[in-house]
């Protein structure tokens, strides 16, 4: 019997909500296509001359509880931009992470950085919703989707003009992501079953990722040494949440991660 992952309960919640959603996809696609042009999430990473930092606005996590429950998303976004962030990541899952659409809107309005909606995309309408709320990128978790869903959601993302970060955890998921046409790929260093961070995973996976991809290492970046090792492993960016939102000075903590 397969071990239960932390994703299982969260995905069940989101899939149940998606099943009750009666909105017309074609209408949502049309509305999303009519939005103002995105800021270019992947482009911002690729054009950064050093290791790019995707700085996360994250109030809490299912495994650790409150991290910074009372944070001000606008103030934190400004601090991240001043500290040298290339992009923002904003949790919009309210049930499990304490985030909201309002957090994303406030953060994006407070700065000029492109923003990824960090949530659990399980339906094509979720992709449209990310664009409609102002996000410049949507997260697609390979472990949460069938290969058919992943390919379809990438197609919808292209149609509405939003970037898509495809998150993988191992070699088979990387193969699935590449077969679906992913060009922006993140390796999550956190084990889905134990929650433990495996830094060797990102180093190993970095060597397997073909040239031409925009490569992101996610989770468990604890400071400059981690950032340097991931940069040396060929990553273009690191996505950092807990280390920044719990720091006394998030902007300074971010600047410390800007390695070559």
FENSUL-V809052 format. One record per helix or strand. SS is the DSSP state (helix for helix, strand for strand). FROM is the first residue (numbers start at 1). LEN is the number of residues. If there is no record, write none. Layout:
BEGIN
ss=SS from=FROM len=LEN
ss=SS from=FROM len=LEN
END
This chain:
BEGIN
ss=helix from=6 len=14
ss=helix from=25 len=9
ss=helix from=41 len=6
ss=strand from=52 len=6
ss=strand from=60 len=2
ss=strand from=65 len=2
ss=helix from=73 len=11
ss=strand from=87 len=5
ss=helix from=94 len=4
ss=helix from=101 len=9
ss=strand from=114 len=5
ss=helix from=124 len=9
ss=strand from=137 len=5
ss=helix from=142 len=3
ss=helix from=147 len=14
ss=strand from=163 len=6
ss=helix from=171 len=10
ss=strand from=184 len=5
ss=strand from=190 len=1
ss=strand from=197 len=1
ss=helix from=199 len=8
ss=strand from=214 len=5
ss=helix from=224 len=9
ss=strand from=237 len=4
ss=helix from=242 len=4
ss=helix from=250 len=6
END
